[in-house]
């Protein structure tokens, strides 16, 4: 099996275990407030991805024709849109900064 199918199966198993736990807890004599707290802990929502502000995004066009939303690293472009010469210049700049520190 591939890694993605294994992770999907594990997530499905995890969800079924959580559902079984919730059913068993509901059968117990627990007040609603405590039950809601337990459900919230078991069904914790996923963390949303970080939002990069527009002024810190690359903004160049990708191959699909969409705007690039990767974080800017050097000269208002992202690492993917730098030329090889600019990448070398960026590396040298970072090396000199690290030496100063």
Backbone as CSV, one residue per row, in Angstrom:
resi,resn,N_x,N_y,N_z,CA_x,CA_y,CA_z,C_x,C_y,C_z
1,UNK,0.838,-1.191,0.000,0.000,0.000,0.000,0.876,1.246,0.000
2,UNK,0.354,2.275,-0.621,1.106,3.526,-0.645,0.884,4.298,0.652
3,UNK,1.719,5.288,0.831,1.682,6.077,2.065,0.350,6.815,2.223
4,UNK,-0.191,7.332,1.120,-1.448,8.082,1.202,-2.618,7.182,1.569
5,UNK,-2.665,5.984,1.004,-3.776,5.084,1.339,-3.687,4.639,2.792
6,UNK,-2.465,4.409,3.272,-2.290,4.021,4.676,-2.743,5.147,5.591
7,UNK,-2.363,6.385,5.268,-2.760,7.516,6.119,-4.274,7.721,6.082
8,UNK,-4.899,7.509,4.915,-6.356,7.626,4.829,-7.039,6.568,5.682
9,UNK,-6.524,5.334,5.631,-7.102,4.241,6.429,-6.938,4.524,7.919
10,UNK,-5.782,5.061,8.307,-5.556,5.387,9.715,-6.497,6.493,10.184
11,UNK,-6.714,7.500,9.350,-7.636,8.580,9.703,-9.057,8.035,9.858
12,UNK,-9.454,7.119,8.967,-10.780,6.518,9.043,-10.927,5.711,10.323
13,UNK,-9.883,4.956,10.668,-9.886,4.165,11.896,-9.959,5.080,13.119
14,UNK,-9.197,6.156,13.092,-9.197,7.116,14.198,-10.582,7.735,14.383
15,UNK,-11.232,8.095,13.274,-12.575,8.681,13.345,-13.578,7.683,13.904
16,UNK,-13.479,6.420,13.499,-14.421,5.418,14.012,-14.205,5.183,15.509
17,UNK,-12.955,5.214,15.951,-12.666,5.060,17.384,-13.258,6.234,18.164
18,UNK,-13.095,7.461,17.639,-13.679,8.631,18.293,-15.201,8.514,18.366
19,UNK,-15.817,8.069,17.275,-17.274,7.912,17.272,-17.723,6.880,18.302
20,UNK,-16.988,5.763,18.406,-17.314,4.738,19.403,-17.182,5.291,20.819
21,UNK,-16.127,6.062,21.048,-15.939,6.667,22.371,-17.083,7.622,22.717
22,UNK,-17.499,8.411,21.750,-18.590,9.354,21.988,-19.881,8.605,22.307
23,UNK,-20.148,7.527,21.577,-21.353,6.727,21.849,-21.319,6.144,23.258
24,UNK,-20.166,5.610,23.665,-20.044,5.019,25.001,-20.180,6.084,26.089
25,UNK,-19.643,7.260,25.839,-19.732,8.343,26.820,-21.175,8.828,26.940
26,UNK,-21.906,8.862,25.817,-23.307,9.291,25.853,-24.164,8.328,26.671
27,UNK,-23.795,7.059,26.691,-24.539,6.066,27.469,-24.353,6.277,28.973
28,UNK,-23.234,6.871,29.356,-23.001,7.143,30.773,-23.892,8.294,31.238
29,UNK,-24.018,8.426,32.544,-24.852,9.488,33.113,-23.977,10.723,33.363
30,UNK,-23.833,11.562,32.305,-22.988,12.758,32.380,-23.835,13.955,31.950
31,UNK,-23.622,15.106,32.606,-24.393,16.287,32.223,-23.946,16.811,30.851
32,UNK,-24.783,17.647,30.243,-24.558,18.088,28.863,-23.285,18.912,28.702
33,UNK,-22.963,19.756,29.677,-21.768,20.605,29.563,-20.501,19.768,29.478
34,UNK,-20.400,18.773,30.337,-19.227,17.902,30.326,-19.171,17.103,29.032
35,UNK,-20.329,16.647,28.559,-20.394,15.878,27.319,-19.942,16.724,26.130
36,UNK,-20.355,17.995,26.084,-19.936,18.883,25.000,-18.432,19.131,25.034
37,UNK,-17.873,19.281,26.222,-16.425,19.476,26.347,-15.672,18.264,25.822
38,UNK,-16.153,17.073,26.158,-15.498,15.842,25.702,-15.579,15.732,24.188
39,UNK,-16.743,16.036,23.607,-16.897,15.980,22.150,-15.980,16.983,21.459
40,UNK,-15.833,18.169,22.041,-14.956,19.182,21.447,-13.499,18.741,21.468
41,UNK,-13.097,18.057,22.529,-11.718,17.576,22.616,-11.484,16.463,21.603
42,UNK,-12.452,15.555,21.468,-12.287,14.429,20.552,-12.374,14.864,19.093
43,UNK,-13.239,15.801,18.779,-13.412,16.263,17.400,-12.738,17.613,17.195
44,UNK,-11.475,17.686,17.522,-10.712,18.924,17.408,-10.556,19.298,15.930
45,UNK,-10.918,20.528,15.540,-10.797,20.916,14.138,-9.336,21.076,13.728
46,UNK,-9.090,20.915,12.420,-7.731,21.058,11.905,-7.311,22.522,11.939
47,UNK,-6.012,22.727,12.055,-5.465,24.079,12.066,-5.490,24.636,10.644
48,UNK,-5.913,25.876,10.515,-5.957,26.511,9.208,-4.540,26.895,8.790
49,UNK,-4.245,26.862,7.486,-2.907,27.256,7.045,-2.673,28.739,7.294
50,UNK,-1.420,29.133,7.517,-1.140,30.548,7.770,-1.439,31.406,6.541
51,UNK,-1.875,32.619,6.787,-2.202,33.547,5.705,-1.020,34.490,5.521
52,UNK,-0.513,34.557,4.296,0.609,35.441,3.979,0.032,36.761,3.474
53,UNK,0.413,37.893,4.082,-0.110,39.185,3.625,0.276,39.459,2.170
54,UNK,-0.542,40.237,1.468,-0.312,40.517,0.050,1.043,41.163,-0.208
55,UNK,1.486,42.051,0.691,2.765,42.739,0.461,3.963,41.807,0.623
56,UNK,3.759,40.632,1.235,4.853,39.677,1.410,4.751,38.503,0.441
57,UNK,3.823,38.557,-0.526,3.679,37.505,-1.525,4.455,37.870,-2.777
58,UNK,4.864,36.861,-3.525,5.674,37.051,-4.727,4.916,37.846,-5.786
59,UNK,3.767,37.384,-6.220,2.957,38.131,-7.169,3.239,37.865,-8.630
60,UNK,4.295,37.130,-8.956,4.570,36.816,-10.357,3.612,35.725,-10.825
61,UNK,3.492,35.564,-12.130,2.584,34.565,-12.678,3.227,33.181,-12.680
62,UNK,2.417,32.176,-12.340,2.884,30.791,-12.377,2.641,30.216,-13.769
63,UNK,3.015,28.960,-13.976,2.806,28.312,-15.272,1.323,28.160,-15.591
64,UNK,0.498,28.058,-14.568,-0.951,27.934,-14.766,-1.601,29.277,-15.083
65,UNK,-0.868,30.364,-14.932,-1.402,31.686,-15.180,-1.963,32.357,-13.943
66,UNK,-1.829,31.711,-12.793,-2.307,32.282,-11.536,-1.197,33.094,-10.891
67,UNK,-1.593,33.936,-9.925,-0.605,34.709,-9.173,0.111,33.815,-8.184
68,UNK,1.420,33.953,-8.071,2.210,33.184,-7.110,1.963,33.742,-5.716
69,UNK,1.690,32.869,-4.751,1.367,33.309,-3.391,2.434,32.884,-2.379
70,UNK,3.609,32.511,-2.856,4.702,32.094,-1.983,5.344,33.334,-1.361
71,UNK,5.911,33.184,-0.178,6.531,34.293,0.536,7.743,34.829,-0.223
72,UNK,7.879,36.143,-0.229,9.001,36.815,-0.887,10.273,36.558,-0.092
73,UNK,11.389,36.278,-0.803,12.640,36.081,-0.083,13.709,37.093,-0.495
74,UNK,13.742,37.494,-1.766,14.835,38.345,-2.235,14.364,39.133,-3.454
75,UNK,14.578,40.426,-3.443,14.233,41.315,-4.563,12.782,41.147,-5.014
76,UNK,11.862,41.078,-4.071,10.422,40.997,-4.324,10.002,39.770,-5.142
77,UNK,10.792,38.689,-5.090,10.398,37.439,-5.738,10.636,36.278,-4.786
78,UNK,9.961,35.186,-5.060,10.128,33.992,-4.232,11.307,33.172,-4.756
79,UNK,11.672,32.159,-4.009,12.813,31.322,-4.365,12.587,30.623,-5.704
80,UNK,11.357,30.252,-6.013,11.060,29.527,-7.249,11.248,30.399,-8.490
81,UNK,11.061,31.706,-8.377,11.166,32.590,-9.530,12.529,33.275,-9.659
82,UNK,13.454,32.999,-8.754,14.794,33.582,-8.867,15.581,32.872,-9.963
83,UNK,16.430,33.617,-10.658,17.332,32.995,-11.621,18.498,32.374,-10.859
84,UNK,19.299,31.570,-11.534,20.427,30.919,-10.857,21.426,31.945,-10.337
85,UNK,21.644,33.020,-11.084,22.569,34.068,-10.633,22.038,34.746,-9.371
86,UNK,20.738,35.013,-9.349,20.137,35.641,-8.169,20.168,34.703,-6.968
87,UNK,19.995,33.409,-7.211,20.065,32.436,-6.113,21.456,32.408,-5.498
88,UNK,22.495,32.433,-6.341,23.875,32.449,-5.840,24.153,33.741,-5.068
89,UNK,23.671,34.856,-5.587,23.854,36.141,-4.915,23.165,36.127,-3.548
90,UNK,21.977,35.543,-3.493,21.222,35.439,-2.239,21.964,34.558,-1.238
91,UNK,22.528,33.449,-1.706,23.302,32.557,-0.822,24.519,33.275,-0.249
92,UNK,25.239,33.996,-1.094,26.420,34.737,-0.639,26.036,35.813,0.376
93,UNK,24.922,36.475,0.138,24.443,37.497,1.064,24.133,36.877,2.423
94,UNK,23.477,35.722,2.431,23.154,35.049,3.691,24.410,34.553,4.401
95,UNK,25.397,34.078,3.644,26.651,33.630,4.261,27.346,34.790,4.961
96,UNK,27.358,35.957,4.323,28.015,37.117,4.931,27.263,37.582,6.179
97,UNK,25.952,37.453,6.178,25.165,37.821,7.364,25.460,36.859,8.505
98,UNK,25.558,35.574,8.207,25.841,34.578,9.241,27.233,34.763,9.834
99,UNK,28.185,35.196,9.020,29.544,35.427,9.513,29.552,36.616,10.476
100,UNK,28.759,37.642,10.178,28.692,38.821,11.041,28.063,38.502,12.394
101,UNK,27.175,37.552,12.410,26.500,37.195,13.670,27.439,36.365,14.465
